[in-house]
């Protein structure tokens, strides 16, 4: 069993514990244990970075904690967190930024070298496709509409994901391992609208509605980001207020994978008998 640092992010911890639960269950089958970063703070996205350039030192603090743990890789499950940590790791390659980060971190007894690589869960799993394929025991008969965690892939030169940032295929490959079918729909690779909510809730909900209107043929939305879940599932009632027929169920990527791996539904944060027939 190998161990990797885990930064779940505040959104997941506060609103969607089932995402973390399913992530741990699936990675455990691959021989990976997650060690949560203790005393972590907000990554800075999207609130702090909208009003101050100093947000980067929040992420530098988190990276310093990870380095102190002895890890050079951190697993993330939120697109915003992944993006913030990756951009900070990149910025720390500038000696001036690194020096200022360490000046601020000194009061906490921390230092940062900028050697940590943030990896979104999708990237981590994509690197282990063969291991996953060998462990599938329950092929699924579902059609899912994928929403890609866009911030985990863009900008490509910073994120280093290794997938096409405009037409990514990583989640599609993972879904197909389970036997589920991926629905093609207009706007699949567009932003879900979640990060717009703080600036313009009306525009945000309109973006989410476009998604829901386009995926009605699917059995479920397939999510790989806490922000997508927040808008398209938690705020769905606001989006469909005048048209309840647009309601759509949702699954997190590790929940779908966990079902195909034969894991107990309760270990994935799912109600028994809802998704399996």
C-alpha positions in Angstrom: 0.0 0.0 0.0 1.4 3.4 -1.0 0.5 6.6 0.6 -0.2 10.0 -1.1 -1.1 13.4 0.4 -4.7 14.3 0.0 -6.1 17.9 -0.2 -9.9 17.5 -0.4 -10.7 21.2 -0.3 -13.2 23.0 1.8 -16.1 22.6 -0.6 -15.9 18.8 -0.5 -15.4 18.6 3.2 -18.3 20.8 4.0 -20.9 19.8 1.4 -20.1 16.4 -0.2 -18.5 13.9 2.1 -19.6 11.1 -0.3 -17.1 12.3 -2.9 -14.2 11.9 -0.4 -15.6 8.5 0.8 -15.9 7.1 -2.7 -12.4 8.4 -3.7 -10.8 6.7 -0.7 -12.7 3.4 -1.4 -11.7 3.3 -5.1 -8.0 4.2 -4.5 -7.8 1.7 -1.7 -8.6 -1.1 -4.3 -5.6 0.2 -6.3 -3.3 0.0 -3.2 -3.3 3.7 -2.5 -4.0 5.2 0.9 -4.7 8.9 1.3 -3.2 11.0 4.1 -5.2 14.2 4.6 -3.2 17.4 4.9 -3.8 18.6 8.4 -4.2 22.3 9.3 -4.8 23.2 5.6 -6.4 26.4 4.6 -8.5 27.5 1.6 -6.7 27.2 -1.7 -7.6 30.7 -2.6 -10.0 29.9 -5.5 -12.2 31.5 -6.5 -12.9 34.0 -3.7 -9.5 35.2 -2.4 -7.9 35.4 -5.8 -10.7 37.6 -7.1 -9.6 40.5 -4.8 -5.9 40.0 -3.9 -2.8 38.7 -5.6 -1.7 37.5 -2.2 -4.0 34.4 -2.6 -0.9 32.6 -3.9 0.5 32.5 -0.3 -2.5 30.6 0.9 -1.6 27.9 -1.6 2.0 28.1 -0.8 1.2 27.5 2.9 -0.7 24.3 1.8 2.2 23.1 -0.3 4.6 23.7 2.6 2.4 21.5 4.8 2.5 18.8 2.1 6.3 19.0 1.8 6.6 18.8 5.6 4.6 15.6 5.4 7.3 14.2 3.2 5.2 14.0 0.0 6.0 15.3 -3.5 2.5 14.6 -4.9 -0.9 15.7 -3.6 -4.2 14.2 -4.7 -7.1 16.7 -5.3 -10.7 16.2 -6.2 -11.8 19.7 -6.9 -10.9 21.5 -10.2 -10.4 24.9 -8.4 -8.1 23.4 -5.8 -6.1 21.6 -8.4 -5.7 24.8 -10.5 -4.7 27.0 -7.6 -2.1 24.6 -6.2 -0.6 23.9 -9.6 -0.4 27.6 -10.5 1.3 28.3 -7.2 3.7 25.4 -7.6 4.6 26.9 -11.0 4.9 30.4 -9.6 7.3 29.2 -6.8 9.9 28.4 -9.5 10.4 32.2 -9.6 13.1 32.9 -7.0 11.5 36.2 -6.0 8.1 34.5 -5.4 9.8 31.6 -3.5 11.7 34.0 -1.3 8.6 36.0 -0.4 6.6 32.8 0.3 9.2 31.6 2.7 9.5 35.0 4.4 5.8 34.8 5.2 5.9 31.1 6.1 8.7 31.6 8.6 6.2 32.8 11.3 4.5 29.4 11.1 7.8 27.4 11.2 7.3 26.3 7.6 9.4 26.5 4.4 8.4 25.6 0.8 10.6 24.5 -2.0 8.0 24.2 -4.7 8.6 20.5 -5.4 5.0 19.2 -5.0 2.9 18.1 -8.0 -0.9 18.4 -7.6 -2.8 15.6 -9.3 -6.5 15.7 -9.8 -8.2 12.3 -9.2 -9.0 12.0 -12.9 -5.3 12.3 -13.8 -4.3 9.9 -11.1 -6.8 7.3 -12.3 -5.9 7.8 -15.9 -2.3 6.9 -15.1 -3.7 3.6 -13.7 -6.1 2.5 -16.5 -4.7 -1.0 -16.7 -5.0 -1.6 -13.0 -8.5 -0.4 -13.0 -9.5 -2.5 -16.0 -8.2 -5.6 -14.4 -10.4 -5.0 -11.3 -13.7 -4.4 -13.0 -16.1 -7.1 -11.9 -19.6 -5.6 -12.5 -20.1 -4.0 -15.9 -22.7 -1.2 -15.7 -25.6 -0.6 -18.0 -25.9 3.1 -17.8 -25.7 6.1 -20.1 -23.9 9.1 -18.5 -23.3 12.7 -19.5 -19.8 13.7 -18.5 -18.9 17.1 -17.1 -15.2 17.6 -17.2 -13.4 19.4 -14.4 -12.1 22.1 -16.7 -9.9 23.8 -14.2 -7.9 20.6 -13.7 -6.9 20.7 -17.4 -6.5 24.4 -18.3 -4.2 26.1 -19.0 -2.5 23.0 -20.4 1.1 24.3 -20.1 0.6 24.8 -16.3 -1.6 21.9 -15.4 0.5 19.3 -17.3 -2.4 16.9 -17.5 -1.4 15.3 -20.7 -4.9 15.5 -22.3 -6.5 17.8 -24.8 -7.6 20.8 -22.7 -10.4 21.6 -25.2 -11.7 18.2 -26.0 -10.5 16.0 -23.1 -10.9 12.2 -23.3 -9.6 11.1 -19.8 -13.0 10.8 -18.1 -14.5 9.2 -21.1 -11.8 6.5 -21.0 -12.5 5.9 -17.3 -16.2 5.7 -17.9 -15.9 3.2 -20.7 -13.9 0.9 -18.4 -17.1 0.4 -16.4 -19.2 -0.6 -19.4 -21.3 2.6 -19.1 -22.0 4.5 -22.3 -20.9 8.2 -22.6 -23.6 10.5 -24.1 -22.4 13.0 -26.7 -24.0 16.4 -26.2 -23.5 20.0 -27.2 -21.4 22.0 -24.7 -19.9 19.0 -23.0 -16.6 20.7 -22.6 -17.9 24.1 -21.7 -17.7 25.5 -18.1 -20.6 24.3 -16.0 -21.1 27.9 -14.7 -20.3 27.3 -11.0 -17.5 29.8 -10.6 -19.8 32.5 -12.2 -22.2 32.2 -9.3 -20.5 34.6 -7.0 -20.3 37.3 -9.7 -23.6 36.7 -11.6 -26.0 34.0 -10.2 -28.4 34.5 -13.1 -25.8 33.9 -15.7 -24.4 30.9 -13.7 -27.8 29.3 -13.5 -28.4 29.8 -17.2 -25.1 28.1 -18.0 -26.1 25.2 -15.8 -29.5 25.0 -17.5 -27.9 24.7 -20.9 -26.1 21.6 -19.5 -29.2 20.0 -18.1 -31.3 20.7 -21.2 -28.6 19.0 -23.3 -28.3 15.8 -21.2 -31.9 14.7 -20.8 -31.2 11.4 -22.6 -28.7 10.3 -20.1 -29.4 8.2 -17.0 -27.2 10.5 -14.9 -24.7 13.4 -14.9 -21.2 12.1 -14.2 -19.2 14.6 -12.2 -15.5 15.0 -11.3 -15.5 18.3 -9.5 -17.0 19.7 -6.4 -17.9 23.0 -8.2 -19.8 21.1 -10.9 -21.7 19.1 -8.2 -22.5 22.3 -6.3 -24.2 24.0 -9.3 -25.6 21.1 -11.3 -26.8 19.0 -8.4 -27.1 21.1 -5.2 -28.4 24.2 -7.0 -30.4 22.2 -9.5 -33.6 23.1 -7.8 -33.0 26.8 -8.7 -32.2 25.9 -12.3 -35.3 23.8 -12.9 -37.7 25.8 -10.8 -40.0 26.5 -13.8 -39.4 23.1 -15.5 -39.1 20.2 -13.0 -38.9 17.7 -15.8 -35.2 18.8 -16.3 -34.3 17.1 -13.0 -31.3 14.8 -13.5 -29.6 12.5 -11.1 -25.8 12.7 -10.6 -22.9 10.5 -9.7 -19.3 11.3 -8.9 -16.7 9.6 -11.0 -15.3 7.4 -8.2 -18.9 6.3 -7.3 -19.4 5.1 -10.8 -16.0 3.3 -10.8 -16.7 1.9 -7.3 -19.9 0.3 -8.5 -18.1 -1.4 -11.4 -15.4 -2.5 -9.0 -18.0 -4.3 -7.0 -17.6 -2.1 -3.9 -20.5 -1.9 -1.5 -22.8 1.0 -2.3 -22.6 2.3 1.3 -18.8 2.5 1.0 -19.4 4.9 -1.9 -21.9 7.1 -0.2 -24.8 5.7 -2.2 -28.1 4.4 -1.1 -28.4 0.6 -1.6 -30.4 -0.5 -4.7 -30.7 2.9 -6.3 -28.1 2.5 -9.1 -27.8 -1.3 -9.4 -30.6 -3.4 -10.8 
